[in-house]
Amino acid sequence: MDAILLIFFATVPWIIWVLIYYFREMRKERG
């Protein structure tokens, strides 16, 4: 398997999770 694809599939779900968590925290602060 290509190393670039391996890195891509390993990092993309993590980035999505971080963005979801970040937007949740923003909503909590605003109420």
OpenMM code with the backbone's topology and positions (N, CA, C; nanometers):
from openmm import Vec3, app, unit

residues = "MET ASP ALA ILE LEU LEU ILE PHE PHE ALA THR VAL PRO TRP ILE ILE TRP VAL LEU ILE TYR TYR PHE ARG GLU MET ARG LYS GLU ARG GLY".split()
positions = [
    Vec3(0.0851, -0.1207, 0.0000),
    Vec3(0.0000, 0.0000, 0.0000),
    Vec3(0.0884, 0.1253, 0.0000),
    Vec3(0.0405, 0.2274, -0.0647),
    Vec3(0.1178, 0.3521, -0.0726),
    Vec3(0.1193, 0.4225, 0.0635),
    Vec3(0.2335, 0.4749, 0.0990),
    Vec3(0.2482, 0.5417, 0.2290),
    Vec3(0.1594, 0.6653, 0.2391),
    Vec3(0.1450, 0.7379, 0.1284),
    Vec3(0.0614, 0.8592, 0.1298),
    Vec3(-0.0844, 0.8227, 0.1606),
    Vec3(-0.1333, 0.7154, 0.0998),
    Vec3(-0.2704, 0.6729, 0.1273),
    Vec3(-0.2855, 0.6292, 0.2720),
    Vec3(-0.1848, 0.5600, 0.3244),
    Vec3(-0.1898, 0.5149, 0.4628),
    Vec3(-0.2000, 0.6336, 0.5576),
    Vec3(-0.1176, 0.7349, 0.5343),
    Vec3(-0.1209, 0.8565, 0.6168),
    Vec3(-0.2557, 0.9269, 0.6008),
    Vec3(-0.3059, 0.9327, 0.4770),
    Vec3(-0.4330, 1.0002, 0.4498),
    Vec3(-0.5470, 0.9364, 0.5280),
    Vec3(-0.5585, 0.8038, 0.5185),
    Vec3(-0.6679, 0.7343, 0.5877),
    Vec3(-0.6498, 0.7345, 0.7387),
    Vec3(-0.5270, 0.7547, 0.7854),
    Vec3(-0.5025, 0.7584, 0.9301),
    Vec3(-0.5327, 0.8955, 0.9890),
    Vec3(-0.5156, 1.0011, 0.9097),
    Vec3(-0.5303, 1.1368, 0.9635),
    Vec3(-0.6677, 1.1988, 0.9380),
    Vec3(-0.7295, 1.1667, 0.8242),
    Vec3(-0.8573, 1.2308, 0.7894),
    Vec3(-0.9647, 1.2076, 0.8957),
    Vec3(-0.9893, 1.0842, 0.9428),
    Vec3(-1.0924, 1.0657, 1.0463),
    Vec3(-1.0609, 1.1422, 1.1750),
    Vec3(-0.9317, 1.1529, 1.2080),
    Vec3(-0.8906, 1.2258, 1.3287),
    Vec3(-0.9217, 1.3740, 1.3144),
    Vec3(-0.8936, 1.4306, 1.1955),
    Vec3(-0.9221, 1.5724, 1.1704),
    Vec3(-1.0725, 1.5982, 1.1789),
    Vec3(-1.1526, 1.5077, 1.1211),
    Vec3(-1.2985, 1.5236, 1.1261),
    Vec3(-1.3465, 1.5211, 1.2710),
    Vec3(-1.2912, 1.4288, 1.3516),
    Vec3(-1.3310, 1.4178, 1.4924),
    Vec3(-1.2974, 1.5457, 1.5689),
    Vec3(-1.1790, 1.6014, 1.5418),
    Vec3(-1.1366, 1.7242, 1.6098),
    Vec3(-1.2287, 1.8407, 1.5729),
    Vec3(-1.2667, 1.8492, 1.4449),
    Vec3(-1.3552, 1.9576, 1.4018),
    Vec3(-1.4923, 1.9458, 1.4674),
    Vec3(-1.5459, 1.8243, 1.4759),
    Vec3(-1.6756, 1.8033, 1.5407),
    Vec3(-1.6676, 1.8445, 1.6876),
    Vec3(-1.5599, 1.8025, 1.7553),
    Vec3(-1.5432, 1.8354, 1.8970),
    Vec3(-1.5313, 1.9865, 1.9165),
    Vec3(-1.4573, 2.0519, 1.8255),
    Vec3(-1.4370, 2.1961, 1.8349),
    Vec3(-1.5692, 2.2710, 1.8212),
    Vec3(-1.6518, 2.2324, 1.7233),
    Vec3(-1.7792, 2.3011, 1.7037),
    Vec3(-1.8745, 2.2752, 1.8201),
    Vec3(-1.8659, 2.1580, 1.8802),
    Vec3(-1.9498, 2.1306, 1.9976),
    Vec3(-1.9127, 2.2230, 2.1123),
    Vec3(-1.7829, 2.2413, 2.1340),
    Vec3(-1.7369, 2.3286, 2.2415),
    Vec3(-1.7784, 2.4733, 2.2158),
    Vec3(-1.7730, 2.5165, 2.0912),
    Vec3(-1.8142, 2.6525, 2.0566),
    Vec3(-1.9618, 2.6727, 2.0890),
    Vec3(-2.0435, 2.5716, 2.0615),
    Vec3(-2.1864, 2.5837, 2.0907),
    Vec3(-2.2118, 2.5890, 2.2409),
    Vec3(-2.1339, 2.5137, 2.3180),
    Vec3(-2.1515, 2.5137, 2.4632),
    Vec3(-2.1235, 2.6513, 2.5215),
    Vec3(-2.0180, 2.7165, 2.4734),
    Vec3(-1.9813, 2.8483, 2.5257),
    Vec3(-2.0889, 2.9523, 2.4948),
    Vec3(-2.1468, 2.9452, 2.3770),
    Vec3(-2.2504, 3.0430, 2.3399),
    Vec3(-2.3817, 3.0131, 2.4101),
    Vec3(-2.4077, 2.8870, 2.4396),
    Vec3(-2.5324, 2.8474, 2.5017),
    Vec3(-2.6339, 2.8240, 2.3939),
] * unit.nanometer
topology = app.Topology()
chain = topology.addChain("A")
for resn in residues:
    res = topology.addResidue(resn, chain)
    for name in ("N", "CA", "C"):
        topology.addAtom(name, app.Element.getBySymbol(name[0]), res)
